[in-house]
């Protein structure tokens, strides 16, 4: 999720300029609206869905990651600013589901004495994504502007499959606190 967020931050201005509008005078205006859309959709999701309904954290992560993976796949082919904005709104919605689900799963999987350390580790996810992205995503962008989005989509789907096939082991640990693989 950290790399996905950093990918949007780092490449969206370039992508809008190189593929969508091709007019550098309007670039900052269009991109700033896009970032506002991501933030607003994530905020609305957390305030009106996550906080109002008791949703299973696993479901939040699966749905959020699935939406984000689909968005990145679709971003690789977008050529209109309205479509770009719509996809950014769905990205914000997916992130608004996945982040709280991820934090909840982490919190439920450890004892209360480890909560501070876990929270600190969770806080490193986005900075780590921003640290890795220039070395992992930008070379892909230089080859083809669509490649970073396809790569993130593939990573998201891989993570979903990994979680799906390992959910019995993983979620049993959350319920019982006992690892079966040791």
Secondary structure as the mmCIF struct_conf table of DSSP 4:
data_model
#
loop_
_struct_conf.conf_type_id
_struct_conf.id
_struct_conf.beg_label_comp_id
_struct_conf.beg_label_asym_id
_struct_conf.beg_label_seq_id
_struct_conf.end_label_comp_id
_struct_conf.end_label_asym_id
_struct_conf.end_label_seq_id
HELX_RH_AL_P HELX_RH_AL_P1 UNK A 2 UNK A 15
HELX_RH_PI_P HELX_RH_PI_P1 UNK A 16 UNK A 20
HELX_RH_3T_P HELX_RH_3T_P1 UNK A 24 UNK A 26
HELX_RH_AL_P HELX_RH_AL_P2 UNK A 27 UNK A 45
HELX_RH_PI_P HELX_RH_PI_P2 UNK A 46 UNK A 50
TURN_TY1_P TURN_TY1_P1 UNK A 51 UNK A 52
BEND BEND1 UNK A 53 UNK A 53
HELX_RH_AL_P HELX_RH_AL_P3 UNK A 57 UNK A 75
TURN_TY1_P TURN_TY1_P2 UNK A 76 UNK A 77
BEND BEND2 UNK A 80 UNK A 80
HELX_RH_AL_P HELX_RH_AL_P4 UNK A 81 UNK A 108
TURN_TY1_P TURN_TY1_P3 UNK A 109 UNK A 109
BEND BEND3 UNK A 110 UNK A 110
HELX_RH_3T_P HELX_RH_3T_P2 UNK A 112 UNK A 114
HELX_RH_AL_P HELX_RH_AL_P5 UNK A 115 UNK A 136
TURN_TY1_P TURN_TY1_P4 UNK A 137 UNK A 137
HELX_RH_AL_P HELX_RH_AL_P6 UNK A 138 UNK A 143
TURN_TY1_P TURN_TY1_P5 UNK A 145 UNK A 146
HELX_RH_AL_P HELX_RH_AL_P7 UNK A 147 UNK A 165
TURN_TY1_P TURN_TY1_P6 UNK A 166 UNK A 166
HELX_RH_AL_P HELX_RH_AL_P8 UNK A 167 UNK A 176
BEND BEND4 UNK A 177 UNK A 177
BEND BEND5 UNK A 180 UNK A 180
#
